[in-house]
Each structure stands twice: as C-alpha cells, then as structure tokens.
Amino acid sequence: MLGFVALDHRPGDDTVALWLISRTDPAEASSTNAVVVDLAAPDALAKIHALTRDRVVVLTPDSEAAGLPVDPHDVGIVDEFIAATRTHQAAIVDAIRAHQATRKGQKLVAPTFPAEAEAPQEWSTAPELRALQLARWLGRTWTNWLVSDGERLRRTTQPRTGRTPWIMPEELNQPQLLELPPALDDVWRVEPLTPAPR
C-alpha cells in the first residue's frame, strides 16, 4: 500500500480535491501531493483513478464519491485508526510491565508515545483546504502509529545477544515496523491496481 488519499467532493461541486499521504520516513507520514480535478475535463475520472491506486481513500465530512472510481471510507475510519493505535500502545506498556515483573530490581525504559492526533475543530469551506485538513490529520495519525510501533520493535530483540523474543511476547514480536494496525487489516479498502475507466 502506498498510503492514503484525503478526498473532498461535496454534492453539486464540479471539482474533486485530493491530497495524497505517504510515508516520508520509516516512522513518519505526511502530505506528499495535492491535486484539484475539474470533473468537466474529459480525463477527470482517469486522473482520479491514477492518483488513488494502491491507496486507502478517506472522504472529508459531508463528501460523497458517487460516480467516482473509488471505494472510499467515511472520515470515521480515522477515529478507528486512533483507537487501534491506543490499544496497541496499551499492549506494549502491558508487555513491558509484565517483563519488568520478572526482572528483580531492573528498571526498564518506558515507551514514549506521541500526543494523539486531533480532528480539525472547524472544517474549511474550500475543497482543497478541507482535503488538506483531513490529510494533516491522517498524516499525524499514521505517524503516531509508526512511532508507537517503533517502541514495540525496539523491544523485540535483545541488543547485546540478539535473542528474540525479548521484552515483547510472541504476539507482539514481529521483526519489522508494522505499516498499519493489524486490528484493522479486514477494514481497510485499498484501491486496486486496475485499468483506468474509459
């Protein structure tokens, strides 16, 4: 999966605003491209199709995707993403505490998690700015996941001996940074790599 697309298209609008969100660093995600597509253009649907492939599309509040070549998520998916991150953080903390209980007198370093990403207080009326607001929220939410999972990852292998599993139990001992919460694997709808509509 390449990332996310924040899409704004309200009923009656003749444009679609899209902001792409991608990993810009192993543990960071942010907006990487923005396009406003005029639906009157003959290649409008092909452009939207090309920009959204291999990405999860999320609609801004009050947007709709009728007639567009996407199968988007409602903005509520961001709250699910945040909740899955919070649950993952709690599991990491619990695993550290359980490991520490077996180590008499040895204090372990507590994980540092970023502050939770907050939704925009007030959504703009301009399509491109609404898409940008969602893109920023999605980018911070995804970055928070990646940073949080990095705290898990650095506790999977004992640095001196290479022994694994180490602090993390088997179910949290994946040897790589997890791109997205496994708890949402069956929820995400990634746009398929299919030919453009004609």
Secondary structure, 3 states (H helix, E strand, C coil): CCEEEEEECCCCCCEEEEEEEEEEECCEEEEEEEEEEECCCCCHHHHHHHHHCCEEEEECCCCCCCCCCCCCECCHHHHHHHHHHHHHHHHHHHHHHHHHHCCCCCCCCCCCCCCCCCCCCCCCCCHHHHHHHHHHHHHHHHHHHHHHHHHHHCCCCCCCCCCCCCCCCHHHCCCCCCCCCHHHCCCCCECCCCCCCC
